[in-house]
Amino acid sequence: MSKLMSLIALSFIIIIFGCYNKALIKRAKKENISFKKIPKADRMDLAMEQEFMKTRNIETNIVPREKLWEAQVYQQELLERKHKAAISGITWKERGPNNVGGRTRAILWDKNDPLHKTVFVAGVAGGLWKTSNIYAPIVTWTKVSDQFDNIAICAIAQDPVRPDTIYFGTGEGFFNTDGVQGNGIWKSTDGGSTFSVLSSTVTSNYSTC
């Protein structure tokens, strides 16, 4: 299942990339200008090329994904140590806001609800949210959990044969400045009440949807 989700996600990325570049080429032809004369800030191909050149191994010409992942984890640990050491003797308490879902990238109508009112939404930096009545005049959303190791949820899917089984994938691409890194695929077998991470997906290969 994890391989299937990876293939589906990869297909979407390829389609989006292709459509984006086709749009640029179409615009270039319409304006009678060369594709290469399009502002560099608008060219996704150059962004991807730059990212590859920055992260590749110059000897093998391959991006060492696992090493890159380890470096990112180590960098985050250093930042956390620095922040912990900066202020001592102070206890912080969260004051809000507590109802921010982040950029919404995935929506799922729950097949377990015969009235089709229950909906899950995934926020890129806000976790997984749920409402029991999407058609209410004022829709009320509740967080499924505050305990996920990663809340950069960008994809969600439900098993059509066993609807109590729901998956969500974490992480988005880094072609923009506010991309959020993921950490695996999560699974629920109780209709979305609780989720646990699939241990085989906690690698750099599953850091983006």
Backbone bond lengths (Angstrom), bond angles and torsions (degrees), N, CA, C in turn:
res aa  C-N    CA-C-N  psi(-1)  N-CA   C-N-CA  omega(-1)  CA-C   N-CA-C  phi
1 M - - - 1.463 - - 1.523 111.45 -
2 S 1.366 116.04 -40.14 1.460 119.34 -179.51 1.521 110.99 -64.90
3 K 1.352 116.76 -37.07 1.462 119.58 178.34 1.515 110.39 -66.33
4 L 1.351 116.36 -38.94 1.465 120.41 179.19 1.514 110.95 -63.09
5 M 1.336 116.37 -43.87 1.464 119.87 178.94 1.520 110.87 -64.03
6 S 1.327 116.43 -37.47 1.466 119.84 178.53 1.519 110.71 -64.15
7 L 1.343 116.25 -42.11 1.462 120.02 179.41 1.516 111.22 -65.31
8 I 1.343 116.28 -40.61 1.465 120.20 178.47 1.518 110.39 -63.31
9 A 1.345 115.97 -45.43 1.467 119.84 179.82 1.523 110.95 -62.50
10 L 1.345 116.14 -42.29 1.463 120.13 179.58 1.518 110.62 -63.45
11 S 1.331 116.46 -38.62 1.467 120.16 178.79 1.517 111.07 -62.03
12 F 1.345 116.14 -42.27 1.461 120.26 178.53 1.522 110.87 -62.09
13 I 1.335 116.47 -42.25 1.468 120.21 -179.66 1.525 110.35 -61.86
14 I 1.334 116.09 -44.47 1.468 120.34 -179.80 1.520 110.79 -63.50
15 I 1.347 116.21 -42.51 1.468 120.09 179.76 1.516 111.22 -63.23
16 I 1.347 115.83 -46.24 1.463 119.90 -179.30 1.517 110.56 -62.66
17 F 1.339 116.16 -44.43 1.463 120.24 179.80 1.519 110.51 -61.40
18 G 1.341 116.02 -43.38 1.456 119.92 -179.70 1.511 112.38 -64.86
19 C 1.343 116.30 -43.78 1.467 120.35 179.46 1.520 111.25 -63.62
20 Y 1.334 115.70 -39.89 1.465 119.61 -178.98 1.520 110.41 -62.69
21 N 1.326 116.55 -46.83 1.460 119.74 -178.97 1.523 111.92 -69.10
22 K 1.341 117.54 -34.29 1.457 119.88 176.05 1.519 110.64 -63.43
23 A 1.334 115.67 -38.29 1.462 120.04 178.72 1.523 110.62 -64.19
24 L 1.330 116.30 -40.37 1.463 119.96 178.77 1.524 111.17 -65.73
25 I 1.338 115.86 -42.01 1.463 119.76 179.28 1.521 110.58 -64.38
26 K 1.342 116.36 -42.06 1.460 120.66 178.80 1.517 110.77 -62.05
27 R 1.336 115.49 -41.93 1.461 119.12 178.94 1.519 110.76 -65.03
28 A 1.337 115.66 -38.86 1.460 119.71 -179.97 1.521 111.34 -63.67
29 K 1.345 116.28 -43.30 1.465 119.76 179.29 1.526 111.20 -65.66
30 K 1.330 116.03 -40.66 1.457 120.32 -179.56 1.516 110.90 -62.54
31 E 1.313 116.53 -39.05 1.456 120.87 -178.88 1.526 111.74 -89.74
32 N 1.356 115.19 3.10 1.466 121.36 176.85 1.527 111.77 58.13
33 I 1.330 115.35 46.28 1.455 120.09 177.08 1.521 109.17 -128.38
34 S 1.306 116.59 159.74 1.455 121.45 179.11 1.524 109.90 -72.23
35 F 1.347 115.98 144.76 1.464 120.07 178.13 1.520 111.16 -56.84
36 K 1.340 115.56 -37.11 1.457 120.14 -178.43 1.529 112.40 -71.20
37 K 1.325 116.84 -12.28 1.459 119.68 179.05 1.529 112.38 -90.30
38 I 1.325 116.02 -3.09 1.464 119.25 174.85 1.522 107.98 -64.91
39 P 1.335 118.70 138.05 1.469 120.55 -179.28 1.527 111.36 -49.05
40 K 1.316 115.95 134.52 1.464 120.55 -176.51 1.522 112.35 -58.35
41 A 1.329 116.60 -30.25 1.468 119.62 -179.71 1.523 111.43 -65.54
42 D 1.346 118.02 -18.53 1.462 121.96 -179.04 1.522 113.12 -95.72
43 R 1.320 117.67 -3.87 1.460 120.27 -172.91 1.531 111.68 -98.49
44 M 1.345 114.92 106.61 1.454 121.24 179.69 1.526 111.72 -63.32
45 D 1.354 116.77 -33.02 1.459 119.22 -178.13 1.521 111.38 -63.51
46 L 1.343 116.60 -35.96 1.460 119.59 178.99 1.526 111.32 -71.75
47 A 1.334 116.62 -34.43 1.469 120.01 177.65 1.526 110.40 -64.08
48 M 1.327 115.84 -43.15 1.466 119.88 179.82 1.530 111.05 -67.64
49 E 1.329 116.25 -38.90 1.462 119.93 178.50 1.526 111.05 -64.88
50 Q 1.331 116.31 -41.34 1.460 120.16 179.38 1.526 111.00 -64.11
51 E 1.328 116.50 -42.87 1.462 120.31 179.37 1.529 110.74 -62.49
52 F 1.324 116.59 -40.83 1.466 120.73 178.93 1.523 111.03 -63.60
53 M 1.333 117.05 -45.11 1.459 120.84 -178.13 1.529 111.53 -65.37
54 K 1.333 117.01 -31.63 1.465 121.40 -179.16 1.526 112.12 -74.11
55 T 1.326 117.18 -31.45 1.464 120.02 -170.84 1.528 114.14 -109.11
56 R 1.312 119.41 -7.15 1.464 121.47 -176.49 1.533 112.00 -73.64
57 N 1.322 115.07 158.68 1.459 122.48 169.30 1.526 106.85 -85.09
58 I 1.322 117.81 119.13 1.464 120.51 -173.01 1.527 112.54 -66.73
59 E 1.331 117.16 -18.61 1.465 119.67 -179.88 1.528 111.50 -85.16
60 T 1.328 116.79 -39.54 1.467 120.50 -178.15 1.521 112.85 -100.09
61 N 1.345 116.04 -14.85 1.466 122.08 -177.52 1.533 111.58 61.52
62 I 1.324 115.88 30.59 1.462 122.74 178.96 1.522 108.75 -126.12
63 V 1.332 116.23 141.76 1.463 120.24 177.19 1.528 108.93 -76.46
64 P 1.341 118.73 117.21 1.473 121.75 179.43 1.527 110.13 -77.66
65 R 1.316 117.07 85.49 1.469 122.39 -170.57 1.524 112.82 -57.67
66 E 1.336 116.76 -44.33 1.461 119.23 -177.81 1.526 111.29 -65.87
67 K 1.330 117.22 -41.97 1.466 120.95 178.91 1.522 110.51 -65.26
68 L 1.319 116.37 -39.20 1.459 120.70 178.49 1.522 110.42 -63.95
69 W 1.313 115.60 -41.25 1.470 121.25 178.35 1.530 110.43 -62.84
70 E 1.322 116.83 -45.50 1.465 120.96 179.68 1.527 110.93 -61.86
71 A 1.323 116.77 -39.15 1.467 120.70 179.46 1.520 111.21 -65.37
72 Q 1.333 117.17 -39.38 1.461 120.99 179.24 1.527 111.11 -66.89
73 V 1.337 115.87 -40.95 1.469 119.91 177.55 1.523 110.28 -63.74
74 Y 1.330 116.78 -43.38 1.467 121.55 179.84 1.528 110.67 -63.36
75 Q 1.318 116.67 -41.83 1.463 120.56 178.74 1.528 110.72 -61.63
76 Q 1.330 116.73 -41.52 1.458 120.45 178.98 1.525 110.93 -65.02
77 E 1.323 117.04 -39.25 1.466 120.92 178.28 1.523 110.88 -63.30
78 L 1.326 117.07 -40.14 1.466 121.08 178.08 1.523 111.02 -62.93
79 L 1.325 116.37 -41.42 1.466 120.05 179.29 1.526 110.83 -64.31
80 E 1.343 116.24 -41.44 1.462 120.09 179.72 1.525 111.03 -64.84
81 R 1.325 117.30 -40.93 1.470 120.50 178.07 1.523 110.38 -63.24
82 K 1.315 116.11 -41.79 1.460 120.99 -179.11 1.520 110.74 -62.08
83 H 1.326 116.36 -43.57 1.460 120.21 -178.74 1.528 111.59 -68.96
84 K 1.338 116.11 -37.02 1.460 119.65 179.38 1.526 111.04 -67.48
85 A 1.327 115.38 -36.02 1.461 119.31 -177.35 1.523 112.47 -80.15
86 A 1.330 116.65 -18.91 1.464 119.87 -175.02 1.529 111.87 -68.87
87 I 1.337 116.93 -39.25 1.467 121.11 -177.30 1.521 108.60 -129.41
88 S 1.304 117.09 122.01 1.462 120.71 178.92 1.527 110.13 -114.54
89 G 1.317 115.14 152.64 1.456 119.87 176.65 1.514 114.55 76.58
90 I 1.328 117.82 14.92 1.467 120.99 -179.82 1.523 108.93 -119.67
91 T 1.327 116.34 131.58 1.460 121.90 177.03 1.521 109.31 -107.06
92 W 1.318 116.19 125.52 1.459 121.11 -178.31 1.528 110.69 -97.75
93 K 1.319 116.70 143.13 1.457 122.41 176.01 1.520 108.94 -129.60
94 E 1.329 115.73 129.29 1.461 119.91 -178.27 1.530 111.01 -67.27
95 R 1.324 116.21 133.60 1.459 121.50 -179.57 1.530 113.01 -114.74
96 G 1.314 116.77 -3.67 1.457 118.80 178.05 1.509 112.31 115.28
97 P 1.330 116.45 -178.50 1.472 126.87 0.77 1.526 111.61 -70.15
98 N 1.329 116.20 152.43 1.462 120.19 -175.84 1.527 112.60 -116.69
99 N 1.318 117.00 14.37 1.462 119.77 -179.08 1.526 112.05 -127.06
100 V 1.330 116.45 31.06 1.460 120.98 -177.52 1.528 109.62 -101.90
101 G 1.305 116.58 119.36 1.457 120.91 -176.42 1.512 114.62 -92.01
102 G 1.332 117.83 -10.75 1.464 119.77 -176.93 1.520 111.26 78.91
103 R 1.312 116.23 -171.81 1.465 120.76 179.00 1.526 108.90 -69.66
104 T 1.314 116.73 125.18 1.460 121.11 -177.40 1.523 110.09 -85.19
105 R 1.319 116.85 120.91 1.455 122.27 -177.37 1.529 113.52 -115.35
106 A 1.332 118.34 -13.03 1.467 119.26 -177.32 1.525 110.22 -149.51
107 I 1.332 116.04 141.38 1.462 122.57 179.20 1.526 108.50 -132.43
108 L 1.340 116.31 138.60 1.461 120.66 179.90 1.526 110.49 -135.27
109 W 1.328 116.88 121.39 1.463 121.27 170.92 1.521 107.70 -82.94
110 D 1.329 116.53 123.79 1.459 121.69 -173.95 1.528 110.95 -71.52
111 K 1.332 116.99 119.55 1.461 121.84 179.98 1.526 112.14 -70.71
112 N 1.328 117.24 -14.31 1.461 120.33 179.10 1.524 112.34 -76.84
113 D 1.319 117.04 -13.98 1.460 121.56 -179.01 1.531 109.25 -96.88
114 P 1.341 118.51 109.40 1.472 120.53 -178.26 1.527 112.82 -65.89
115 L 1.335 117.26 -19.74 1.464 121.01 179.43 1.529 111.84 -90.05
116 H 1.322 116.89 -5.83 1.471 122.50 177.68 1.530 112.54 58.97
117 K 1.316 115.90 37.47 1.468 120.02 178.86 1.532 112.73 -102.32
118 T 1.322 116.48 -22.02 1.466 120.46 -176.35 1.527 110.52 -84.34
119 V 1.328 114.82 127.26 1.462 120.58 -176.06 1.527 110.01 -134.85
120 F 1.326 116.07 138.28 1.466 122.76 171.34 1.527 108.30 -105.43
121 V 1.326 116.74 140.67 1.465 120.50 172.64 1.524 108.37 -129.57
122 A 1.334 115.36 146.42 1.464 121.29 -177.94 1.518 109.88 -113.58
123 G 1.330 116.19 126.58 1.456 121.92 178.24 1.517 110.38 -102.60
124 V 1.335 116.31 134.91 1.464 120.93 -176.96 1.524 111.86 -55.42
125 A 1.313 117.06 -41.60 1.464 119.61 -179.89 1.521 111.07 -124.05
126 G 1.331 116.97 16.58 1.459 119.72 -174.98 1.503 115.66 -125.50
127 G 1.335 118.64 2.93 1.448 120.21 176.30 1.520 114.38 85.51
128 L 1.338 115.52 -161.32 1.460 123.09 -176.11 1.525 110.18 -106.92
129 W 1.338 115.78 130.15 1.460 122.37 -177.41 1.525 110.19 -122.87
130 K 1.352 115.29 158.50 1.465 119.63 -176.09 1.526 110.42 -145.34
131 T 1.325 115.62 142.96 1.462 121.13 171.24 1.523 108.31 -128.89
132 S 1.309 116.92 146.08 1.465 121.03 179.36 1.522 111.95 -95.65
133 N 1.351 116.39 -4.04 1.471 119.90 177.80 1.524 109.89 -150.94
134 I 1.319 115.12 89.04 1.458 120.61 -178.54 1.527 112.07 -68.37
135 Y 1.350 116.78 -17.33 1.465 120.73 -176.63 1.526 113.30 -96.15
136 A 1.319 117.23 4.14 1.466 120.53 179.40 1.528 110.15 -65.49
137 P 1.350 117.80 149.40 1.472 120.32 177.79 1.528 111.91 -55.67
138 I 1.324 115.82 -40.17 1.463 121.54 174.12 1.528 107.03 -123.07
139 V 1.309 116.41 107.49 1.466 120.92 -175.73 1.526 110.27 -77.41
140 T 1.318 115.79 130.09 1.462 121.84 178.21 1.526 109.54 -102.94
141 W 1.337 115.83 126.94 1.460 121.48 -179.60 1.527 110.31 -111.67
142 T 1.321 115.85 140.27 1.463 120.95 175.62 1.528 109.33 -126.45
143 K 1.328 116.13 145.10 1.463 120.42 177.39 1.528 110.04 -73.20
144 V 1.314 115.73 135.44 1.461 119.51 178.57 1.520 110.37 -66.95
145 S 1.335 116.92 -40.10 1.464 121.25 178.70 1.518 110.53 -163.66
146 D 1.329 115.65 150.79 1.464 121.93 172.80 1.526 111.32 -101.22
147 Q 1.332 116.83 3.48 1.457 120.36 -170.04 1.530 114.47 -105.54
148 F 1.332 118.32 8.52 1.466 119.29 176.66 1.524 109.46 -67.25
149 D 1.330 116.45 139.62 1.468 120.32 176.95 1.517 111.65 -66.62
150 N 1.330 116.42 -24.66 1.460 121.00 179.82 1.525 108.51 -141.13
151 I 1.338 116.85 129.23 1.466 120.28 -177.92 1.520 112.18 -112.41
152 A 1.335 116.67 15.79 1.468 120.28 177.46 1.526 108.66 -85.82
153 I 1.321 116.73 69.68 1.465 121.85 -173.08 1.528 110.06 -89.13
154 C 1.329 115.65 122.96 1.468 120.92 -175.41 1.521 113.52 -122.51
155 A 1.328 118.04 -7.58 1.466 120.97 -178.66 1.521 109.07 -148.52
156 I 1.330 115.93 144.35 1.461 120.71 178.30 1.523 108.73 -147.06
157 A 1.338 116.61 138.54 1.461 121.13 -177.51 1.521 109.74 -145.72
158 Q 1.342 115.75 151.12 1.458 122.40 -179.00 1.523 109.21 -122.77
159 D 1.323 115.96 137.49 1.457 120.76 179.19 1.533 108.67 -67.60
160 P 1.343 118.81 120.72 1.466 120.26 -177.93 1.525 113.52 -69.27
161 V 1.329 117.41 -22.44 1.463 121.39 179.84 1.523 110.89 -90.44
162 R 1.338 116.61 -41.72 1.471 122.47 178.23 1.532 107.74 -118.60
163 P 1.328 118.08 82.89 1.468 121.24 -173.08 1.521 115.21 -63.63
164 D 1.341 117.38 -13.33 1.464 118.82 174.93 1.526 111.30 -72.07
165 T 1.329 116.71 -13.40 1.462 121.48 178.83 1.527 109.95 -94.68
166 I 1.321 115.51 118.91 1.466 122.29 -179.07 1.526 108.38 -129.78
167 Y 1.315 116.59 140.87 1.465 122.55 178.14 1.523 109.90 -120.19
168 F 1.332 116.06 148.85 1.464 118.43 165.02 1.527 109.47 -136.98
169 G 1.336 114.66 144.78 1.457 121.69 179.97 1.511 110.48 -109.09
170 T 1.319 116.87 150.28 1.469 121.20 -174.82 1.526 111.94 -116.66
171 G 1.329 114.50 154.06 1.458 121.74 173.04 1.511 113.98 96.30
172 E 1.338 116.04 143.24 1.459 121.22 176.34 1.521 109.25 -126.47
173 G 1.326 116.55 166.57 1.456 121.28 -178.25 1.516 112.31 -64.86
174 F 1.317 116.38 160.72 1.462 121.55 -176.80 1.521 111.89 -107.71
175 F 1.333 116.84 36.62 1.454 120.38 178.49 1.524 111.27 -93.78
176 N 1.311 116.68 9.75 1.460 121.42 172.20 1.528 107.63 -135.37
177 T 1.309 116.48 165.38 1.467 120.11 -172.70 1.520 113.32 -72.72
178 D 1.338 118.16 -19.64 1.465 119.70 -176.05 1.528 112.36 -110.97
179 G 1.331 117.17 26.30 1.451 120.14 176.80 1.524 111.28 -64.58
180 V 1.345 116.13 141.16 1.464 121.70 -177.63 1.526 109.13 -113.94
181 Q 1.321 116.62 127.53 1.466 121.75 -177.45 1.515 111.68 -76.81
182 G 1.323 116.28 140.01 1.455 121.56 178.77 1.519 112.23 -97.69
183 N 1.340 114.22 -175.01 1.467 118.97 179.33 1.522 109.91 -159.26
184 G 1.331 116.25 65.76 1.450 119.74 172.81 1.516 116.52 102.15
185 I 1.342 113.90 178.45 1.463 123.62 178.35 1.522 108.44 -111.28
186 W 1.330 115.90 138.29 1.463 121.79 -177.88 1.527 110.02 -112.43
187 K 1.339 115.94 152.39 1.461 121.08 -175.43 1.527 111.09 -134.76
188 S 1.330 114.97 141.20 1.465 121.67 174.38 1.520 108.53 -122.34
189 T 1.325 116.78 139.71 1.467 120.93 176.17 1.523 111.31 -117.87
190 D 1.335 116.23 11.02 1.464 120.11 179.75 1.530 111.71 -124.69
191 G 1.330 115.73 34.06 1.457 119.54 175.91 1.509 115.36 76.97
192 G 1.317 117.48 17.31 1.456 120.52 177.57 1.514 115.06 97.27
193 S 1.330 117.17 8.13 1.472 119.38 177.93 1.523 110.87 -73.34
194 T 1.330 116.24 -42.28 1.463 121.34 178.02 1.528 109.16 -135.27
195 F 1.325 115.11 153.18 1.463 121.34 179.17 1.523 109.49 -133.11
196 S 1.328 116.23 151.01 1.464 121.66 172.51 1.525 108.04 -136.56
197 V 1.326 115.69 147.67 1.459 120.25 -176.56 1.526 110.69 -76.87
198 L 1.325 116.80 142.53 1.461 121.50 173.51 1.524 107.33 -80.07
199 S 1.314 116.98 111.64 1.467 121.34 -171.65 1.526 112.79 -57.88
200 S 1.330 116.96 -30.41 1.466 119.78 -178.69 1.522 112.36 -69.79
201 T 1.336 117.25 -11.71 1.470 120.48 -177.98 1.522 113.07 -102.95
202 V 1.319 117.94 1.48 1.468 120.20 -179.28 1.525 108.55 -84.75
203 T 1.309 115.40 67.32 1.463 122.90 177.57 1.517 108.10 -141.96
204 S 1.314 116.37 172.20 1.459 120.50 -179.69 1.520 112.22 -65.29
205 N 1.343 117.54 -19.20 1.461 119.99 178.79 1.519 112.15 -68.82
206 Y 1.326 116.62 -15.40 1.456 120.89 -178.80 1.528 111.05 -121.04
207 S 1.321 116.61 35.68 1.465 120.47 179.92 1.517 112.48 -90.50
208 T 1.336 116.98 -9.16 1.463 121.62 174.61 1.514 108.76 -138.10
209 C 1.331 116.33 150.93 1.466 120.25 179.03 1.525 110.15 -76.72
